[in-house]
């Protein structure tokens, strides 16, 4: 996979590339590239943003700058680019990232491009005409899209062949299809008893069928508990719809 990030702070991804599973993925032939839109602007002072029409605080990333950046990097009109490549704007109002979305992205063949917002975000024409998707890592606001891009890249890269030490490590984990979308079951390791806290007997029994049944039950319980907490949050006093 070729995973590209357009960011005003490409140096931030140096640390990310050194993480073991990311390094494993890159050594296996996958790519993580970063591009700075400032390198492609024709405006003085390497300007990439401007004040919003209609007034208001903050600055907005310009559509002409992003057009030139994408055109130069990929050698084609960004309007056409999104027809053969996943181009994703990272924005708080986008589709919320979950394991199903990660699986969808990990299955891409042509590659993925993540656009990092900054300041007050993107000129809406960037999202409307250059992007195939919008994506959010949660219903909150960050100072920019860089941390969100790392979250997306981390989640996607660890699912690619060669990233993890064991080929089944990413199969049976929280929210995966193998667990029917439930959180992962609890884990224990040595010592078998500590301060009077004992590991469940079934995990020490050696009966693999019983262990699988116990783990699935605990996973399902966690899923039910998570759903209950979400319902409680939705009905909390003082919250307003929309």
Secondary structure, DSSP 4 states (H G I P E B T S, - for coil): -EEEEE-S-GGGHHHHHTSHHHHHHHHTT-EEEEE-GGGG--SGGG--EEEPTT--SSEEE-HHHHHHHHHHHHSS-HHHHTTTSEEEEEEEEEEEP-HHHHHHHHT-SS-EEEEEPBTT-B-HHHHHHH-SEEEESSSS--SBSHHHHHHHHHHHHTTSTTSSSSTTTTTSSTT-GGGTTPPPPP---S-SEETTEEPPGGGGS--HHHHHHHHHHHHHHHHHHHHHHHHHHHT-TT----
